[in-house]
Amino acid sequence: MALARIARVDGVLALLLPQAVLDELGAQVGDEFDVALRDQTLIVRPRSEAEQLAQVDAILDDLFLERKSVYEALAEGAG
């Protein structure tokens, strides 16, 4: 695990990540990332990957809605 620091850059707080972490992410100056916090864990994901996951989520949501009646029938039969 690498150490990161909070610094003030141009009047804004910034999380400074080690170069090794940035290299592993393939990050370049100006790249955008989605950032989320789950159970006090910071999740940093390149925007392109996040966009792809959002598309997959949307497809799965549509698929679920299309087959909702089938899933409901299966659930009723299980009881």
PDB file with one MODEL, atoms N, CA, C and O in Angstrom:
MODEL        1
ATOM      1  N   MET A   1       0.855  -1.177   0.000  1.00  0.00           N
ATOM      2  CA  MET A   1       0.000   0.000   0.000  1.00  0.00           C
ATOM      3  C   MET A   1       0.897   1.235   0.000  1.00  0.00           C
ATOM      4  O   MET A   1       1.898   1.285   0.715  1.00  0.00           O
ATOM      5  N   ALA A   2       0.537   2.211  -0.792  1.00  0.00           N
ATOM      6  CA  ALA A   2       1.323   3.431  -0.929  1.00  0.00           C
ATOM      7  C   ALA A   2       0.727   4.545  -0.069  1.00  0.00           C
ATOM      8  O   ALA A   2      -0.453   4.511   0.281  1.00  0.00           O
ATOM      9  N   LEU A   3       1.535   5.503   0.255  1.00  0.00           N
ATOM     10  CA  LEU A   3       1.116   6.651   1.060  1.00  0.00           C
ATOM     11  C   LEU A   3       0.743   7.818   0.142  1.00  0.00           C
ATOM     12  O   LEU A   3       1.474   8.151  -0.790  1.00  0.00           O
ATOM     13  N   ALA A   4      -0.402   8.427   0.423  1.00  0.00           N
ATOM     14  CA  ALA A   4      -0.835   9.616  -0.315  1.00  0.00           C
ATOM     15  C   ALA A   4      -1.019  10.751   0.683  1.00  0.00           C
ATOM     16  O   ALA A   4      -1.252  10.502   1.866  1.00  0.00           O
ATOM     17  N   ARG A   5      -0.917  11.980   0.227  1.00  0.00           N
ATOM     18  CA  ARG A   5      -1.043  13.146   1.097  1.00  0.00           C
ATOM     19  C   ARG A   5      -2.048  14.142   0.544  1.00  0.00           C
ATOM     20  O   ARG A   5      -2.282  14.216  -0.662  1.00  0.00           O
ATOM     21  N   ILE A   6      -2.641  14.911   1.462  1.00  0.00           N
ATOM     22  CA  ILE A   6      -3.500  16.019   1.085  1.00  0.00           C
ATOM     23  C   ILE A   6      -2.634  17.273   1.066  1.00  0.00           C
ATOM     24  O   ILE A   6      -1.871  17.521   2.000  1.00  0.00           O
ATOM     25  N   ALA A   7      -2.752  18.056   0.010  1.00  0.00           N
ATOM     26  CA  ALA A   7      -2.004  19.306  -0.106  1.00  0.00           C
ATOM     27  C   ALA A   7      -2.927  20.379  -0.662  1.00  0.00           C
ATOM     28  O   ALA A   7      -3.942  20.073  -1.288  1.00  0.00           O
ATOM     29  N   ARG A   8      -2.574  21.626  -0.434  1.00  0.00           N
ATOM     30  CA  ARG A   8      -3.314  22.737  -1.015  1.00  0.00           C
ATOM     31  C   ARG A   8      -2.603  23.137  -2.308  1.00  0.00           C
ATOM     32  O   ARG A   8      -1.429  23.506  -2.304  1.00  0.00           O
ATOM     33  N   VAL A   9      -3.348  23.055  -3.417  1.00  0.00           N
ATOM     34  CA  VAL A   9      -2.797  23.392  -4.726  1.00  0.00           C
ATOM     35  C   VAL A   9      -3.706  24.450  -5.334  1.00  0.00           C
ATOM     36  O   VAL A   9      -4.886  24.197  -5.577  1.00  0.00           O
ATOM     37  N   ASP A  10      -3.158  25.631  -5.580  1.00  0.00           N
ATOM     38  CA  ASP A  10      -3.938  26.743  -6.139  1.00  0.00           C
ATOM     39  C   ASP A  10      -5.210  27.019  -5.336  1.00  0.00           C
ATOM     40  O   ASP A  10      -6.264  27.309  -5.903  1.00  0.00           O
ATOM     41  N   GLY A  11      -5.099  26.927  -4.023  1.00  0.00           N
ATOM     42  CA  GLY A  11      -6.216  27.243  -3.141  1.00  0.00           C
ATOM     43  C   GLY A  11      -7.237  26.128  -2.987  1.00  0.00           C
ATOM     44  O   GLY A  11      -8.269  26.322  -2.344  1.00  0.00           O
ATOM     45  N   VAL A  12      -6.970  24.966  -3.566  1.00  0.00           N
ATOM     46  CA  VAL A  12      -7.891  23.830  -3.497  1.00  0.00           C
ATOM     47  C   VAL A  12      -7.159  22.656  -2.852  1.00  0.00           C
ATOM     48  O   VAL A  12      -5.968  22.454  -3.085  1.00  0.00           O
ATOM     49  N   LEU A  13      -7.879  21.887  -2.042  1.00  0.00           N
ATOM     50  CA  LEU A  13      -7.263  20.695  -1.474  1.00  0.00           C
ATOM     51  C   LEU A  13      -7.149  19.622  -2.550  1.00  0.00           C
ATOM     52  O   LEU A  13      -8.073  19.426  -3.340  1.00  0.00           O
ATOM     53  N   ALA A  14      -6.017  18.932  -2.579  1.00  0.00           N
ATOM     54  CA  ALA A  14      -5.773  17.899  -3.580  1.00  0.00           C
ATOM     55  C   ALA A  14      -5.170  16.678  -2.908  1.00  0.00           C
ATOM     56  O   ALA A  14      -4.350  16.795  -1.997  1.00  0.00           O
ATOM     57  N   LEU A  15      -5.577  15.521  -3.361  1.00  0.00           N
ATOM     58  CA  LEU A  15      -4.992  14.270  -2.885  1.00  0.00           C
ATOM     59  C   LEU A  15      -3.845  13.928  -3.829  1.00  0.00           C
ATOM     60  O   LEU A  15      -4.061  13.670  -5.013  1.00  0.00           O
ATOM     61  N   LEU A  16      -2.637  13.927  -3.304  1.00  0.00           N
ATOM     62  CA  LEU A  16      -1.454  13.648  -4.117  1.00  0.00           C
ATOM     63  C   LEU A  16      -1.154  12.159  -4.066  1.00  0.00           C
ATOM     64  O   LEU A  16      -0.864  11.608  -3.004  1.00  0.00           O
ATOM     65  N   LEU A  17      -1.226  11.521  -5.215  1.00  0.00           N
ATOM     66  CA  LEU A  17      -0.990  10.082  -5.303  1.00  0.00           C
ATOM     67  C   LEU A  17       0.437   9.810  -5.747  1.00  0.00           C
ATOM     68  O   LEU A  17       0.999  10.576  -6.529  1.00  0.00           O
ATOM     69  N   PRO A  18       1.024   8.740  -5.263  1.00  0.00           N
ATOM     70  CA  PRO A  18       2.386   8.382  -5.669  1.00  0.00           C
ATOM     71  C   PRO A  18       2.446   8.068  -7.169  1.00  0.00           C
ATOM     72  O   PRO A  18       1.478   7.576  -7.750  1.00  0.00           O
ATOM     73  N   GLN A  19       3.576   8.355  -7.773  1.00  0.00           N
ATOM     74  CA  GLN A  19       3.752   8.133  -9.206  1.00  0.00           C
ATOM     75  C   GLN A  19       3.484   6.687  -9.586  1.00  0.00           C
ATOM     76  O   GLN A  19       2.918   6.428 -10.648  1.00  0.00           O
ATOM     77  N   ALA A  20       3.879   5.733  -8.738  1.00  0.00           N
ATOM     78  CA  ALA A  20       3.663   4.314  -9.047  1.00  0.00           C
ATOM     79  C   ALA A  20       2.173   3.999  -9.197  1.00  0.00           C
ATOM     80  O   ALA A  20       1.790   3.207 -10.057  1.00  0.00           O
ATOM     81  N   VAL A  21       1.336   4.618  -8.363  1.00  0.00           N
ATOM     82  CA  VAL A  21      -0.107   4.408  -8.444  1.00  0.00           C
ATOM     83  C   VAL A  21      -0.639   5.016  -9.733  1.00  0.00           C
ATOM     84  O   VAL A  21      -1.443   4.398 -10.430  1.00  0.00           O
ATOM     85  N   LEU A  22      -0.194   6.221 -10.050  1.00  0.00           N
ATOM     86  CA  LEU A  22      -0.624   6.879 -11.292  1.00  0.00           C
ATOM     87  C   LEU A  22      -0.191   6.085 -12.522  1.00  0.00           C
ATOM     88  O   LEU A  22      -0.936   5.976 -13.495  1.00  0.00           O
ATOM     89  N   ASP A  23       1.014   5.536 -12.467  1.00  0.00           N
ATOM     90  CA  ASP A  23       1.500   4.718 -13.578  1.00  0.00           C
ATOM     91  C   ASP A  23       0.630   3.478 -13.750  1.00  0.00           C
ATOM     92  O   ASP A  23       0.293   3.098 -14.871  1.00  0.00           O
ATOM     93  N   GLU A  24       0.268   2.849 -12.631  1.00  0.00           N
ATOM     94  CA  GLU A  24      -0.562   1.644 -12.697  1.00  0.00           C
ATOM     95  C   GLU A  24      -1.950   1.958 -13.269  1.00  0.00           C
ATOM     96  O   GLU A  24      -2.538   1.141 -13.977  1.00  0.00           O
ATOM     97  N   LEU A  25      -2.460   3.142 -12.954  1.00  0.00           N
ATOM     98  CA  LEU A  25      -3.746   3.568 -13.500  1.00  0.00           C
ATOM     99  C   LEU A  25      -3.632   4.018 -14.955  1.00  0.00           C
ATOM    100  O   LEU A  25      -4.638   4.126 -15.656  1.00  0.00           O
ATOM    101  N   GLY A  26      -2.411   4.279 -15.402  1.00  0.00           N
ATOM    102  CA  GLY A  26      -2.222   4.828 -16.734  1.00  0.00           C
ATOM    103  C   GLY A  26      -2.662   6.275 -16.804  1.00  0.00           C
ATOM    104  O   GLY A  26      -3.082   6.748 -17.861  1.00  0.00           O
ATOM    105  N   ALA A  27      -2.572   6.982 -15.687  1.00  0.00           N
ATOM    106  CA  ALA A  27      -3.075   8.348 -15.577  1.00  0.00           C
ATOM    107  C   ALA A  27      -2.100   9.356 -16.182  1.00  0.00           C
ATOM    108  O   ALA A  27      -0.882   9.247 -16.043  1.00  0.00           O
ATOM    109  N   GLN A  28      -2.687  10.334 -16.855  1.00  0.00           N
ATOM    110  CA  GLN A  28      -1.935  11.446 -17.424  1.00  0.00           C
ATOM    111  C   GLN A  28      -2.539  12.750 -16.909  1.00  0.00           C
ATOM    112  O   GLN A  28      -3.684  12.773 -16.457  1.00  0.00           O
ATOM    113  N   VAL A  29      -1.776  13.821 -16.975  1.00  0.00           N
ATOM    114  CA  VAL A  29      -2.284  15.128 -16.566  1.00  0.00           C
ATOM    115  C   VAL A  29      -3.523  15.457 -17.385  1.00  0.00           C
ATOM    116  O   VAL A  29      -3.508  15.361 -18.612  1.00  0.00           O
ATOM    117  N   GLY A  30      -4.588  15.842 -16.706  1.00  0.00           N
ATOM    118  CA  GLY A  30      -5.831  16.208 -17.372  1.00  0.00           C
ATOM    119  C   GLY A  30      -6.843  15.080 -17.468  1.00  0.00           C
ATOM    120  O   GLY A  30      -7.998  15.327 -17.815  1.00  0.00           O
ATOM    121  N   ASP A  31      -6.440  13.838 -17.170  1.00  0.00           N
ATOM    122  CA  ASP A  31      -7.388  12.721 -17.191  1.00  0.00           C
ATOM    123  C   ASP A  31      -8.455  12.932 -16.122  1.00  0.00           C
ATOM    124  O   ASP A  31      -8.196  13.544 -15.085  1.00  0.00           O
ATOM    125  N   GLU A  32      -9.644  12.426 -16.382  1.00  0.00           N
ATOM    126  CA  GLU A  32     -10.735  12.527 -15.424  1.00  0.00           C
ATOM    127  C   GLU A  32     -10.996  11.161 -14.803  1.00  0.00           C
ATOM    128  O   GLU A  32     -10.858  10.123 -15.451  1.00  0.00           O
ATOM    129  N   PHE A  33     -11.375  11.191 -13.531  1.00  0.00           N
ATOM    130  CA  PHE A  33     -11.648   9.972 -12.793  1.00  0.00           C
ATOM    131  C   PHE A  33     -12.955  10.126 -12.035  1.00  0.00           C
ATOM    132  O   PHE A  33     -13.300  11.218 -11.583  1.00  0.00           O
ATOM    133  N   ASP A  34     -13.673   9.025 -11.902  1.00  0.00           N
ATOM    134  CA  ASP A  34     -14.821   8.997 -11.011  1.00  0.00           C
ATOM    135  C   ASP A  34     -14.298   8.589  -9.645  1.00  0.00           C
ATOM    136  O   ASP A  34     -13.459   7.697  -9.522  1.00  0.00           O
ATOM    137  N   VAL A  35     -14.810   9.258  -8.627  1.00  0.00           N
ATOM    138  CA  VAL A  35     -14.375   8.996  -7.257  1.00  0.00           C
ATOM    139  C   VAL A  35     -15.615   8.699  -6.430  1.00  0.00           C
ATOM    140  O   VAL A  35     -16.614   9.413  -6.510  1.00  0.00           O
ATOM    141  N   ALA A  36     -15.541   7.630  -5.628  1.00  0.00           N
ATOM    142  CA  ALA A  36     -16.654   7.258  -4.757  1.00  0.00           C
ATOM    143  C   ALA A  36     -16.096   6.872  -3.397  1.00  0.00           C
ATOM    144  O   ALA A  36     -14.932   6.493  -3.269  1.00  0.00           O
ATOM    145  N   LEU A  37     -16.934   6.975  -2.400  1.00  0.00           N
ATOM    146  CA  LEU A  37     -16.553   6.592  -1.048  1.00  0.00           C
ATOM    147  C   LEU A  37     -17.536   5.538  -0.576  1.00  0.00           C
ATOM    148  O   LEU A  37     -18.741   5.787  -0.517  1.00  0.00           O
ATOM    149  N   ARG A  38     -17.026   4.360  -0.239  1.00  0.00           N
ATOM    150  CA  ARG A  38     -17.863   3.272   0.270  1.00  0.00           C
ATOM    151  C   ARG A  38     -17.214   2.720   1.526  1.00  0.00           C
ATOM    152  O   ARG A  38     -16.084   2.233   1.506  1.00  0.00           O
ATOM    153  N   ASP A  39     -17.960   2.809   2.621  1.00  0.00           N
ATOM    154  CA  ASP A  39     -17.458   2.304   3.905  1.00  0.00           C
ATOM    155  C   ASP A  39     -16.058   2.827   4.205  1.00  0.00           C
ATOM    156  O   ASP A  39     -15.168   2.060   4.572  1.00  0.00           O
ATOM    157  N   GLN A  40     -15.873   4.111   4.051  1.00  0.00           N
ATOM    158  CA  GLN A  40     -14.605   4.801   4.298  1.00  0.00           C
ATOM    159  C   GLN A  40     -13.467   4.292   3.410  1.00  0.00           C
ATOM    160  O   GLN A  40     -12.295   4.405   3.768  1.00  0.00           O
ATOM    161  N   THR A  41     -13.821   3.731   2.252  1.00  0.00           N
ATOM    162  CA  THR A  41     -12.832   3.303   1.278  1.00  0.00           C
ATOM    163  C   THR A  41     -12.989   4.169   0.038  1.00  0.00           C
ATOM    164  O   THR A  41     -14.070   4.240  -0.546  1.00  0.00           O
ATOM    165  N   LEU A  42     -11.920   4.820  -0.357  1.00  0.00           N
ATOM    166  CA  LEU A  42     -11.939   5.682  -1.535  1.00  0.00           C
ATOM    167  C   LEU A  42     -11.729   4.829  -2.778  1.00  0.00           C
ATOM    168  O   LEU A  42     -10.752   4.088  -2.880  1.00  0.00           O
ATOM    169  N   ILE A  43     -12.656   4.944  -3.715  1.00  0.00           N
ATOM    170  CA  ILE A  43     -12.570   4.204  -4.967  1.00  0.00           C
ATOM    171  C   ILE A  43     -12.320   5.215  -6.077  1.00  0.00           C
ATOM    172  O   ILE A  43     -13.098   6.150  -6.267  1.00  0.00           O
ATOM    173  N   VAL A  44     -11.229   5.018  -6.805  1.00  0.00           N
ATOM    174  CA  VAL A  44     -10.848   5.906  -7.903  1.00  0.00           C
ATOM    175  C   VAL A  44     -10.819   5.069  -9.169  1.00  0.00           C
ATOM    176  O   VAL A  44     -10.103   4.071  -9.249  1.00  0.00           O
ATOM    177  N   ARG A  45     -11.609   5.485 -10.169  1.00  0.00           N
ATOM    178  CA  ARG A  45     -11.737   4.706 -11.387  1.00  0.00           C
ATOM    179  C   ARG A  45     -11.612   5.641 -12.584  1.00  0.00           C
ATOM    180  O   ARG A  45     -12.256   6.690 -12.621  1.00  0.00           O
ATOM    181  N   PRO A  46     -10.789   5.269 -13.562  1.00  0.00           N
ATOM    182  CA  PRO A  46     -10.709   6.095 -14.764  1.00  0.00           C
ATOM    183  C   PRO A  46     -12.105   6.288 -15.361  1.00  0.00           C
ATOM    184  O   PRO A  46     -12.916   5.362 -15.358  1.00  0.00           O
ATOM    185  N   ARG A  47     -12.379   7.465 -15.863  1.00  0.00           N
ATOM    186  CA  ARG A  47     -13.710   7.803 -16.383  1.00  0.00           C
ATOM    187  C   ARG A  47     -14.162   6.804 -17.445  1.00  0.00           C
ATOM    188  O   ARG A  47     -15.320   6.387 -17.433  1.00  0.00           O
ATOM    189  N   SER A  48     -13.300   6.421 -18.342  1.00  0.00           N
ATOM    190  CA  SER A  48     -13.712   5.528 -19.420  1.00  0.00           C
ATOM    191  C   SER A  48     -14.219   4.197 -18.870  1.00  0.00           C
ATOM    192  O   SER A  48     -15.215   3.667 -19.363  1.00  0.00           O
ATOM    193  N   GLU A  49     -13.557   3.657 -17.869  1.00  0.00           N
ATOM    194  CA  GLU A  49     -13.998   2.403 -17.264  1.00  0.00           C
ATOM    195  C   GLU A  49     -15.338   2.604 -16.559  1.00  0.00           C
ATOM    196  O   GLU A  49     -16.220   1.749 -16.639  1.00  0.00           O
ATOM    197  N   ALA A  50     -15.486   3.725 -15.875  1.00  0.00           N
ATOM    198  CA  ALA A  50     -16.735   4.012 -15.175  1.00  0.00           C
ATOM    199  C   ALA A  50     -17.885   4.137 -16.159  1.00  0.00           C
ATOM    200  O   ALA A  50     -18.990   3.666 -15.891  1.00  0.00           O
ATOM    201  N   GLU A  51     -17.630   4.769 -17.295  1.00  0.00           N
ATOM    202  CA  GLU A  51     -18.663   4.905 -18.321  1.00  0.00           C
ATOM    203  C   GLU A  51     -19.067   3.542 -18.868  1.00  0.00           C
ATOM    204  O   GLU A  51     -20.249   3.295 -19.110  1.00  0.00           O
ATOM    205  N   GLN A  52     -18.107   2.668 -19.062  1.00  0.00           N
ATOM    206  CA  GLN A  52     -18.405   1.324 -19.547  1.00  0.00           C
ATOM    207  C   GLN A  52     -19.257   0.571 -18.534  1.00  0.00           C
ATOM    208  O   GLN A  52     -20.221  -0.095 -18.912  1.00  0.00           O
ATOM    209  N   LEU A  53     -18.916   0.667 -17.254  1.00  0.00           N
ATOM    210  CA  LEU A  53     -19.703  -0.006 -16.220  1.00  0.00           C
ATOM    211  C   LEU A  53     -21.119   0.550 -16.149  1.00  0.00           C
ATOM    212  O   LEU A  53     -22.070  -0.197 -15.921  1.00  0.00           O
ATOM    213  N   ALA A  54     -21.262   1.847 -16.341  1.00  0.00           N
ATOM    214  CA  ALA A  54     -22.597   2.455 -16.339  1.00  0.00           C
ATOM    215  C   ALA A  54     -23.417   1.916 -17.503  1.00  0.00           C
ATOM    216  O   ALA A  54     -24.616   1.677 -17.356  1.00  0.00           O
ATOM    217  N   GLN A  55     -22.789   1.723 -18.649  1.00  0.00           N
ATOM    218  CA  GLN A  55     -23.497   1.168 -19.802  1.00  0.00           C
ATOM    219  C   GLN A  55     -23.923  -0.266 -19.530  1.00  0.00           C
ATOM    220  O   GLN A  55     -25.044  -0.651 -19.866  1.00  0.00           O
ATOM    221  N   VAL A  56     -23.056  -1.055 -18.934  1.00  0.00           N
ATOM    222  CA  VAL A  56     -23.397  -2.437 -18.598  1.00  0.00           C
ATOM    223  C   VAL A  56     -24.548  -2.455 -17.598  1.00  0.00           C
ATOM    224  O   VAL A  56     -25.477  -3.250 -17.739  1.00  0.00           O
ATOM    225  N   ASP A  57     -24.494  -1.583 -16.585  1.00  0.00           N
ATOM    226  CA  ASP A  57     -25.584  -1.496 -15.608  1.00  0.00           C
ATOM    227  C   ASP A  57     -26.906  -1.158 -16.287  1.00  0.00           C
ATOM    228  O   ASP A  57     -27.941  -1.734 -15.953  1.00  0.00           O
ATOM    229  N   ALA A  58     -26.877  -0.238 -17.228  1.00  0.00           N
ATOM    230  CA  ALA A  58     -28.097   0.151 -17.939  1.00  0.00           C
ATOM    231  C   ALA A  58     -28.646  -1.013 -18.758  1.00  0.00           C
ATOM    232  O   ALA A  58     -29.858  -1.226 -18.802  1.00  0.00           O
ATOM    233  N   ILE A  59     -27.773  -1.754 -19.396  1.00  0.00           N
ATOM    234  CA  ILE A  59     -28.203  -2.918 -20.177  1.00  0.00           C
ATOM    235  C   ILE A  59     -28.831  -3.967 -19.269  1.00  0.00           C
ATOM    236  O   ILE A  59     -29.875  -4.534 -19.591  1.00  0.00           O
ATOM    237  N   LEU A  60     -28.187  -4.220 -18.129  1.00  0.00           N
ATOM    238  CA  LEU A  60     -28.729  -5.204 -17.190  1.00  0.00           C
ATOM    239  C   LEU A  60     -30.066  -4.752 -16.614  1.00  0.00           C
ATOM    240  O   LEU A  60     -30.966  -5.571 -16.427  1.00  0.00           O
ATOM    241  N   ASP A  61     -30.205  -3.464 -16.331  1.00  0.00           N
ATOM    242  CA  ASP A  61     -31.491  -2.939 -15.842  1.00  0.00           C
ATOM    243  C   ASP A  61     -32.587  -3.147 -16.885  1.00  0.00           C
ATOM    244  O   ASP A  61     -33.691  -3.573 -16.546  1.00  0.00           O
ATOM    245  N   ASP A  62     -32.291  -2.851 -18.149  1.00  0.00           N
ATOM    246  CA  ASP A  62     -33.262  -3.051 -19.225  1.00  0.00           C
ATOM    247  C   ASP A  62     -33.641  -4.524 -19.354  1.00  0.00           C
ATOM    248  O   ASP A  62     -34.813  -4.863 -19.516  1.00  0.00           O
ATOM    249  N   LEU A  63     -32.640  -5.389 -19.280  1.00  0.00           N
ATOM    250  CA  LEU A  63     -32.880  -6.824 -19.381  1.00  0.00           C
ATOM    251  C   LEU A  63     -33.764  -7.310 -18.235  1.00  0.00           C
ATOM    252  O   LEU A  63     -34.685  -8.100 -18.441  1.00  0.00           O
ATOM    253  N   PHE A  64     -33.476  -6.833 -17.031  1.00  0.00           N
ATOM    254  CA  PHE A  64     -34.287  -7.215 -15.881  1.00  0.00           C
ATOM    255  C   PHE A  64     -35.739  -6.769 -16.075  1.00  0.00           C
ATOM    256  O   PHE A  64     -36.664  -7.537 -15.807  1.00  0.00           O
ATOM    257  N   LEU A  65     -35.940  -5.542 -16.534  1.00  0.00           N
ATOM    258  CA  LEU A  65     -37.301  -5.046 -16.745  1.00  0.00           C
ATOM    259  C   LEU A  65     -38.043  -5.862 -17.806  1.00  0.00           C
ATOM    260  O   LEU A  65     -39.233  -6.143 -17.661  1.00  0.00           O
ATOM    261  N   GLU A  66     -37.327  -6.242 -18.880  1.00  0.00           N
ATOM    262  CA  GLU A  66     -37.938  -7.045 -19.936  1.00  0.00           C
ATOM    263  C   GLU A  66     -38.390  -8.405 -19.417  1.00  0.00           C
ATOM    264  O   GLU A  66     -39.407  -8.937 -19.863  1.00  0.00           O
ATOM    265  N   ARG A  67     -37.647  -8.960 -18.489  1.00  0.00           N
ATOM    266  CA  ARG A  67     -37.922 -10.321 -18.006  1.00  0.00           C
ATOM    267  C   ARG A  67     -38.471 -10.347 -16.583  1.00  0.00           C
ATOM    268  O   ARG A  67     -38.469 -11.390 -15.930  1.00  0.00           O
ATOM    269  N   LYS A  68     -38.932  -9.212 -16.115  1.00  0.00           N
ATOM    270  CA  LYS A  68     -39.411  -9.103 -14.738  1.00  0.00           C
ATOM    271  C   LYS A  68     -40.514 -10.107 -14.433  1.00  0.00           C
ATOM    272  O   LYS A  68     -40.499 -10.744 -13.380  1.00  0.00           O
ATOM    273  N   SER A  69     -41.461 -10.251 -15.336  1.00  0.00           N
ATOM    274  CA  SER A  69     -42.572 -11.171 -15.082  1.00  0.00           C
ATOM    275  C   SER A  69     -42.078 -12.613 -14.949  1.00  0.00           C
ATOM    276  O   SER A  69     -42.608 -13.377 -14.142  1.00  0.00           O
ATOM    277  N   VAL A  70     -41.084 -12.981 -15.723  1.00  0.00           N
ATOM    278  CA  VAL A  70     -40.520 -14.336 -15.631  1.00  0.00           C
ATOM    279  C   VAL A  70     -39.856 -14.529 -14.274  1.00  0.00           C
ATOM    280  O   VAL A  70     -40.040 -15.560 -13.629  1.00  0.00           O
ATOM    281  N   TYR A  71     -39.078 -13.530 -13.839  1.00  0.00           N
ATOM    282  CA  TYR A  71     -38.410 -13.627 -12.542  1.00  0.00           C
ATOM    283  C   TYR A  71     -39.422 -13.701 -11.401  1.00  0.00           C
ATOM    284  O   TYR A  71     -39.228 -14.444 -10.439  1.00  0.00           O
ATOM    285  N   GLU A  72     -40.492 -12.935 -11.511  1.00  0.00           N
ATOM    286  CA  GLU A  72     -41.524 -12.951 -10.479  1.00  0.00           C
ATOM    287  C   GLU A  72     -42.215 -14.318 -10.422  1.00  0.00           C
ATOM    288  O   GLU A  72     -42.483 -14.838  -9.339  1.00  0.00           O
ATOM    289  N   ALA A  73     -42.498 -14.892 -11.590  1.00  0.00           N
ATOM    290  CA  ALA A  73     -43.115 -16.211 -11.642  1.00  0.00           C
ATOM    291  C   ALA A  73     -42.200 -17.270 -11.039  1.00  0.00           C
ATOM    292  O   ALA A  73     -42.659 -18.154 -10.315  1.00  0.00           O
ATOM    293  N   LEU A  74     -40.928 -17.181 -11.332  1.00  0.00           N
ATOM    294  CA  LEU A  74     -39.959 -18.119 -10.750  1.00  0.00           C
ATOM    295  C   LEU A  74     -39.905 -17.974  -9.230  1.00  0.00           C
ATOM    296  O   LEU A  74     -39.834 -18.969  -8.509  1.00  0.00           O
ATOM    297  N   ALA A  75     -39.937 -16.742  -8.754  1.00  0.00           N
ATOM    298  CA  ALA A  75     -39.876 -16.493  -7.311  1.00  0.00           C
ATOM    299  C   ALA A  75     -41.115 -17.048  -6.612  1.00  0.00           C
ATOM    300  O   ALA A  75     -41.007 -17.588  -5.511  1.00  0.00           O
ATOM    301  N   GLU A  76     -42.288 -16.925  -7.233  1.00  0.00           N
ATOM    302  CA  GLU A  76     -43.512 -17.453  -6.646  1.00  0.00           C
ATOM    303  C   GLU A  76     -43.477 -18.967  -6.588  1.00  0.00           C
ATOM    304  O   GLU A  76     -43.964 -19.560  -5.625  1.00  0.00           O
ATOM    305  N   GLY A  77     -42.915 -19.595  -7.591  1.00  0.00           N
ATOM    306  CA  GLY A  77     -42.829 -21.057  -7.638  1.00  0.00           C
ATOM    307  C   GLY A  77     -41.856 -21.628  -6.645  1.00  0.00           C
ATOM    308  O   GLY A  77     -41.954 -22.796  -6.268  1.00  0.00           O
ATOM    309  N   ALA A  78     -40.891 -20.791  -6.207  1.00  0.00           N
ATOM    310  CA  ALA A  78     -39.851 -21.260  -5.272  1.00  0.00           C
ATOM    311  C   ALA A  78     -40.402 -21.413  -3.869  1.00  0.00           C
ATOM    312  O   ALA A  78     -39.822 -22.140  -3.063  1.00  0.00           O
ATOM    313  N   GLY A  79     -41.510 -20.747  -3.552  1.00  0.00           N
ATOM    314  CA  GLY A  79     -42.021 -20.757  -2.193  1.00  0.00           C
ATOM    315  C   GLY A  79     -42.909 -21.875  -1.947  1.00  0.00           C
ATOM    316  O   GLY A  79     -43.425 -22.022  -0.839  1.00  0.00           O
TER     317      GLY A  79
ENDMDL
END
